[in-house]
Amino acid sequence: MDSIEQKNHDWSNYWNGRTASETGEVFGLIEVETNDDLASFWRSVFEDYPANKVIDLACGAGSVLQHVGDPNTKELIGVDISQAAIDIAVANVSGLRGIVASATNVPLASQSADLVVSQFGFEYAGKDCASEIARLLKPGGMFIAVAHMKNSAIEQECKSRLAGLVKIEDSKFVERAKVMIAQIIAFERGQSNQSREDLTPLIDDFSEAQTTLVSLAETNRIATHLYTGTKQLFERRSSYEYKDIEGWLDGMQLEVSAYRGRMESMINAALTESEALELLNTIGVDEDCHMAPFKMDSDIVGWILKAKRGAV
Ligand SMILES: C[S@@+](CC[C@H](N)C(=O)[O-])C[C@H]1O[C@@H](n2cnc3c(N)ncnc32)[C@H](O)[C@@H]1O
């Protein structure tokens, strides 16, 4: 997969997972969709900047556009790279038009939007997104975003989650569980020529990986889920075909790697002060650009970015 396809896959995997309750919960992100501070921020933005046409870049499930209360807003447009996200956004927000596209290449007319917004979103698309935002905005239109910030509480949380995921992958837990369980089942069902002693090195290998997962389990819900799920399947192996157990383990492996991809993307997307300023200056000029830290409870979680589109 090329990197755009990979990102689409990682995010679609996330948005699809939201509808599968158990997986969705274990692989959940920092809860931004239901946060009161973010909700009241966006409600006041939409009150202060009445707009005919609003575009939300990297809209996810539509958590920003759901706060548009102005009946005069004629067009609510959500853009996201993930089809799964767009499907949820369209279902969540009445009147929303969803577009599956990268935020760097939005199939909409130039100078057509009064307001372009984004919440932990546009920065995933990289620096080119600033010129696309400038292209989409009418002169005098506003860009307002809450964006990932380097060294924010969210970035630190992503880093710590990423470290846990790397340990899970490095332990080769899934690979080792598959080899061990396949051989034990074959042995127990008389389908192998191996002796019980031949299985010992496989069990030792697996135990080593298991120790890593157990050591992570207290703070890492994915490690707990993987460990307890594997344990349950192993204990009930007489009721399963090996391929069913393998299917679950392969599914978990994919989830872990997609989750790791999302954590890496978030860390890469986080903006330093100078990167954020540079982005804003592509849209507006100096006095029309403002930035400030955004707090949830008392933690700084990101940047508030605002720029007014200059004359063209
Ligand atoms: C952290 S989520 C935020 C979603 C939403 N704005 C919210 O706050 O709930 C990041 C979103 O960016 C989307 N995304 C990632 N890369 C993108 C790109 N290049 N163009 C458009 N959307 C992208 C993902 O699919 C995902 O929905």
Ligand as a Chemical Component Dictionary entry (heavy atoms), coordinates in Angstrom:
data_LIG
# 
_chem_comp.id                   LIG 
_chem_comp.type                 NON-POLYMER 
_chem_comp.pdbx_formal_charge   0 
_chem_comp.three_letter_code    LIG 
# 
loop_
_chem_comp_atom.comp_id 
_chem_comp_atom.atom_id 
_chem_comp_atom.alt_atom_id 
_chem_comp_atom.type_symbol 
_chem_comp_atom.charge 
_chem_comp_atom.model_Cartn_x 
_chem_comp_atom.model_Cartn_y 
_chem_comp_atom.model_Cartn_z 
_chem_comp_atom.pdbx_ordinal 
LIG C1  C1  C 0  -8.196  12.600 15.008 1  
LIG S1  S1  S 1  -9.373  12.356 13.739 2  
LIG C2  C2  C 0  -10.346 13.831 13.958 3  
LIG C3  C3  C 0  -11.699 13.730 13.343 4  
LIG C4  C4  C 0  -12.662 14.882 13.654 5  
LIG N1  N1  N 0  -12.190 16.139 13.115 6  
LIG C5  C5  C 0  -12.911 14.985 15.139 7  
LIG O1  O1  O 0  -12.375 15.887 15.763 8  
LIG O2  O2  O -1 -13.631 14.145 15.680 9  
LIG C6  C6  C 0  -8.449  12.708 12.270 10 
LIG C7  C7  C 0  -9.248  12.571 10.994 11 
LIG O3  O3  O 0  -8.406  12.960 9.903  12 
LIG C8  C8  C 0  -8.723  12.159 8.782  13 
LIG N2  N2  N 0  -7.597  12.284 7.847  14 
LIG C9  C9  C 0  -6.336  11.803 8.006  15 
LIG N3  N3  N 0  -5.560  12.178 6.972  16 
LIG C10 C10 C 0  -6.353  12.941 6.163  17 
LIG C11 C11 C 0  -6.132  13.632 4.926  18 
LIG N4  N4  N 0  -4.936  13.624 4.324  19 
LIG N5  N5  N 0  -7.165  14.303 4.370  20 
LIG C12 C12 C 0  -8.399  14.300 4.946  21 
LIG N6  N6  N 0  -8.666  13.667 6.116  22 
LIG C13 C13 C 0  -7.644  12.994 6.709  23 
LIG C14 C14 C 0  -8.948  10.782 9.382  24 
LIG O4  O4  O 0  -9.694  9.928  8.552  25 
LIG C15 C15 C 0  -9.698  11.156 10.661 26 
LIG O5  O5  O 0  -11.089 11.145 10.439 27 
# 
loop_
_chem_comp_bond.comp_id 
_chem_comp_bond.atom_id_1 
_chem_comp_bond.atom_id_2 
_chem_comp_bond.value_order 
_chem_comp_bond.pdbx_ordinal 
LIG C1  S1  SING 1  
LIG S1  C2  SING 2  
LIG S1  C6  SING 3  
LIG C2  C3  SING 4  
LIG C3  C4  SING 5  
LIG C4  N1  SING 6  
LIG C4  C5  SING 7  
LIG C5  O1  DOUB 8  
LIG C5  O2  SING 9  
LIG C6  C7  SING 10 
LIG C7  O3  SING 11 
LIG C7  C15 SING 12 
LIG O3  C8  SING 13 
LIG C8  N2  SING 14 
LIG C8  C14 SING 15 
LIG N2  C9  SING 16 
LIG N2  C13 SING 17 
LIG C9  N3  DOUB 18 
LIG N3  C10 SING 19 
LIG C10 C11 SING 20 
LIG C10 C13 DOUB 21 
LIG C11 N4  SING 22 
LIG C11 N5  DOUB 23 
LIG N5  C12 SING 24 
LIG C12 N6  DOUB 25 
LIG N6  C13 SING 26 
LIG C14 O4  SING 27 
LIG C14 C15 SING 28 
LIG C15 O5  SING 29 
# 
